[in-house]
Amino acid sequence: QVHVVESGGGLVQAGGSLRLSCVASGRISSTLSMGWFRQAPGKEREFVAGINWGRGRTSYADSVRGRFTISGDFAKNTVFLQLNSLNPEDTAVYYCATGAVSYDYWGQGTQVTVTS
């Protein structure tokens, strides 16, 4: 009954940009926390960026800080991730997650591939 859908992934050259979107729908009482994670082949899923509407704070992994920007619309249960200055190390499946406090609801992911 809760659906999280990411979109916007694709193939891009190093140095390029992409904008990912995530929309959560269904019986969601709160999307206090929304964030992005990614998982590269053979690697563990890692945190990329998050936004806590209640605290009014955003956070970023060190590897993406200064290059990626998370934003969104709390009322629409929507977040975006602007990915700039992409490099091949950013290649991964990007997942959107949300929840009241913890990340309880997850999307299926969207593939981001960055070529040299």
C-alpha positions, 0 to 999 in steps of 0.5 A, a space after each residue: 500500500 506504500 509505494 516509492 518510485 524513483 526516476 531520472 537515472 540514465 547514462 551520462 558522461 563523466 562531468 555531466 549531471 542528472 536529476 533523480 526524482 522520488 515520489 512516495 504515495 499510499 498510506 503514509 502518515 509521515 515522510 519526516 525522513 527521505 533520502 537517497 542510497 546507492 549500491 554499486 555492483 559488489 558493494 554494500 548499499 551506502 547512504 548518499 544524501 538525506 533530508 529531515 523535514 522536521 529538523 530542517 536538515 540535509 546531510 550528505 556522504 563525504 563522497 558526494 558533498 559539494 556535488 550532489 544536492 537533495 531537495 524536495 517538497 514535504 507536502 508532496 512526499 517528493 525528493 530530488 537529487 541533483 547529481 553534478 560533476 559525476 564520475 564513474 565511481 558514482 555508477 550505481 543503482 540509486 534508491 529512494 527511501 522514506 519513513 517517519 524516523 527510520 527508512 521504512 519504505 524503499 523504492 526499486 531503484 534507478 540506474 545511474 551509469 557514468 562513463 569515462 
